[in-house]
Amino acid sequence: MSYQLVAAINTPPPEDEVLLPGVYQAETEFIIEVLSPEGERRGWQRAGYLARMFDIPGVGLTEGEVYKLYLERKKLKYARSAEPFRLEFRPVYWIIDYQLRLWVKAAEPIPSIQLTINGEVFTFNGEGITFP
């Protein structure tokens, strides 16, 4: 299965928090890589945090799970959610030369299965059943 690069950010962010591109809802697997030549030279390990953010109608952007990130490549998997979500990167303040890359695993096509019950054909597509 392949991964698609969805974000590539270099140097300090314009803000303390960076809302990364893409909106997700299904179970999704990501690879995030945070590097810092200066940080690695100094022996630093922490890079920041990655938060799952939900845009709740009437409430606004609301924080979900938060993962601590290190100067490395990490694979994360988020479970399916009822509300669409985005990812927000919060770098530690002392890293001024970071490089961030975010890949998302390409979605696999959901096979459809047709069932015939009492002469009627039903289609199951992995999400639900379509009736004739």
Backbone hydrogen bonds, N-H to C=O, Kabsch-Sander energy under -0.5 kcal/mol:
donor,donor_aa,acceptor,acceptor_aa,energy
4,Q,104,V,-2.9
6,V,102,L,-3.1
7,A,102,L,-1.4
9,I,100,L,-2.5
11,T,98,Y,-1.7
18,V,89,F,-2.9
19,L,17,E,-0.5
20,L,18,V,-0.7
20,L,87,L,-2.8
24,Y,85,F,-2.9
28,T,78,Y,-2.0
30,F,76,L,-3.4
31,I,103,W,-2.1
32,I,74,K,-2.8
33,E,101,R,-2.8
34,V,72,E,-2.1
35,L,99,Q,-2.7
40,E,36,S,-3.1
41,R,37,P,-2.1
42,R,38,E,-1.8
43,G,39,G,-0.6
43,G,40,E,-0.7
44,W,39,G,-2.8
47,A,69,L,-2.7
48,G,69,L,-1.4
49,Y,90,R,-2.0
50,L,67,Y,-2.4
51,A,88,E,-2.8
52,R,65,E,-2.8
53,M,51,A,-0.6
53,M,86,R,-3.0
54,F,62,T,-3.3
55,D,84,P,-0.8
56,I,54,F,-1.1
56,I,60,G,-2.3
59,V,56,I,-2.1
60,G,56,I,-3.2
62,T,54,F,-3.5
64,G,52,R,-3.5
67,Y,50,L,-2.9
69,L,48,G,-3.2
71,L,45,Q,-2.8
72,E,70,Y,-2.0
74,K,32,I,-3.0
76,L,30,F,-2.6
78,Y,28,T,-3.0
81,S,25,Q,-2.5
85,F,24,Y,-3.5
86,R,53,M,-2.6
88,E,51,A,-2.4
89,F,18,V,-3.0
90,R,49,Y,-2.9
92,V,47,A,-1.8
95,I,92,V,-1.2
96,I,94,W,-0.7
99,Q,35,L,-2.6
100,L,9,I,-3.2
101,R,33,E,-2.3
102,L,7,A,-2.4
103,W,31,I,-2.9
104,V,4,Q,-2.5
105,K,29,E,-2.8
106,A,2,S,-2.8
113,I,124,F,-2.9
115,L,122,F,-3.2
117,I,115,L,-0.6
117,I,120,E,-2.7
120,E,117,I,-2.2
122,F,115,L,-3.4
122,F,120,E,-0.5
123,T,130,T,-1.8
124,F,113,I,-3.3
125,N,123,T,-0.5
125,N,128,G,-1.9
130,T,123,T,-3.2
131,F,129,I,-0.5
